[in-house]
């Protein structure tokens, strides 16, 4: 999922095309899936304005498993819908993993845990336990106030890939479309709302699978890549 335009980064191009240790963010994300034995095919969903750039990157890399470059939508949920539609001809029991290109440090171990869990379950999410106390916040009309303080042991921070039976995700999006997509956050949220009888099982991610949203996030990722490169040279 590389359909964003990166307005929060303060740079001239979308964050997925920013450089990260000699490769772009999106290249590193695709590398992780293209090189994983549990993945059969890869598609990149990209904003139409950046499709040519993505096609040029794909031509340079000649990834073995990249089969499709799909135009994204104006919102994240529409990009997910386009991804589902791109695989409409696949067998109904095919599995679909949706991953944020802005999480370029996803490990083979995390992908493997998702793939393995999807052999047993219809819907799988990735997360890490929150190390911080989480508040739900309301307002007294003028200022923000603490509304509720959930138990920290029940709070997890969502990551990707989020993974589903293709049939299930297609059903969720069809139901959402019938309501005009009035409610949508992520793909797990879509399934939880529109296929509520289906349990979404969670596997543990890792701290490096963070999302690059700000310039500080990009600097953190670059620092990690530099440290790894230094270790290899030693």
SVG drawing of the C-alpha trace seen along z (x, -y; Angstrom):
<svg xmlns="http://www.w3.org/2000/svg" viewBox="-26 -27 61 51">
<polyline fill="none" stroke="black" stroke-width="0.4" points="0.0,0.0 1.9,-3.0 -0.9,-5.3 -0.1,-8.2 1.2,-11.6 3.2,-12.3 2.0,-15.8 3.1,-15.4 6.7,-14.7 7.5,-18.2 9.5,-16.8 8.9,-17.2 7.9,-13.7 5.8,-11.0 7.6,-9.3 7.5,-5.9 10.0,-7.3 12.3,-8.8 15.8,-7.3 16.7,-4.9 20.2,-3.6 20.6,-3.6 17.1,-2.3 13.7,-3.9 11.3,-3.2 8.9,-1.3 11.8,0.7 12.7,2.0 9.0,2.9 8.7,4.8 12.0,6.5 10.7,8.0 7.7,9.7 9.3,10.5 12.1,12.4 9.8,14.3 9.1,17.9 5.5,17.7 4.5,15.1 3.4,16.0 2.6,12.6 3.1,9.0 1.1,5.9 1.9,2.3 -1.0,-0.2 0.2,-3.7 -1.3,-7.1 -2.0,-7.6 0.3,-10.7 3.2,-8.5 2.5,-5.4 5.2,-6.1 7.8,-6.5 6.7,-3.2 6.8,-1.5 10.3,-2.8 11.4,-1.5 9.9,1.9 11.7,2.1 15.0,1.3 14.5,4.0 13.0,6.8 11.3,8.3 10.4,11.9 7.0,11.8 5.7,8.3 2.7,8.9 0.6,5.7 0.8,2.0 -2.6,0.8 -3.9,-2.8 -4.8,-3.9 -7.9,-5.8 -8.4,-9.2 -8.7,-7.5 -6.8,-4.5 -9.9,-2.3 -10.4,-3.0 -6.9,-1.9 -7.6,1.3 -10.7,1.8 -8.7,1.4 -6.2,4.0 -9.1,6.5 -10.5,5.8 -7.1,6.4 -7.2,10.0 -10.9,10.6 -10.1,13.4 -8.1,15.3 -9.5,18.4 -11.9,17.6 -9.6,19.2 -6.6,17.1 -5.0,15.1 -4.3,11.4 -1.8,9.5 -2.0,5.7 1.1,3.9 2.0,0.2 4.9,-0.6 5.7,-3.2 6.8,-0.2 9.9,0.7 11.7,2.6 9.1,5.4 11.0,8.6 10.8,12.0 9.8,13.3 6.8,11.1 5.6,11.9 6.2,15.6 4.0,15.4 1.2,13.8 1.4,16.4 1.4,19.3 -1.5,17.8 -3.5,17.4 -3.3,21.1 -5.5,21.5 -7.6,18.3 -9.6,16.2 -8.3,12.8 -5.0,11.9 -3.7,8.7 -0.2,7.7 0.5,5.6 2.8,4.9 1.8,4.5 1.7,0.9 4.5,-0.1 2.7,-3.3 -0.6,-4.0 -3.3,-4.8 -6.0,-7.4 -9.3,-7.9 -9.8,-11.7 -12.9,-13.8 -13.7,-17.5 -15.4,-19.6 -16.4,-22.0 -13.2,-24.1 -10.3,-21.8 -9.3,-18.1 -9.9,-15.9 -9.1,-12.3 -12.2,-10.3 -11.1,-6.7 -7.9,-4.8 -8.1,-1.3 -6.0,1.4 -2.6,1.3 -2.3,5.1 -5.2,5.0 -3.8,2.2 -1.8,3.2 -0.5,0.9 -1.6,2.1 0.9,2.7 0.8,4.3 0.6,6.6 -3.1,7.3 -4.1,10.5 -7.4,12.1 -9.0,14.7 -9.7,12.9 -13.3,14.0 -13.8,12.5 -12.2,9.1 -14.2,8.9 -17.4,9.5 -16.5,6.8 -15.9,4.2 -19.0,5.1 -21.1,4.5 -19.2,1.3 -19.8,0.1 -23.6,0.6 -23.4,-1.8 -21.4,-4.4 -18.2,-3.7 -19.4,-5.9 -17.1,-4.2 -13.5,-3.0 -10.2,-3.0 -8.0,0.0 -8.8,3.3 -9.1,5.1 -11.6,2.5 -13.5,3.0 -13.7,6.8 -14.6,6.3 -17.5,4.1 -18.9,5.8 -18.0,9.5 -18.4,9.2 -18.8,13.0 -15.2,13.5 -12.5,13.3 -9.4,11.4 -6.4,13.2 -3.4,11.2 0.3,12.2 3.1,10.2 5.0,7.7 8.2,6.0 9.4,2.5 11.3,2.1 8.1,2.5 7.2,-1.2 5.4,-3.5 7.4,-6.3 5.1,-9.3 7.4,-12.2 10.9,-13.3 12.0,-12.0 10.7,-8.5 12.7,-8.6 15.8,-9.6 15.2,-6.7 15.0,-4.2 18.1,-5.6 20.0,-5.3 19.0,-1.7 20.1,-0.9 23.4,-2.6 24.0,-0.6 23.3,2.6 25.6,1.7 28.3,0.9 27.9,4.3 28.2,6.0 31.5,4.2 33.0,5.2"/>
</svg>
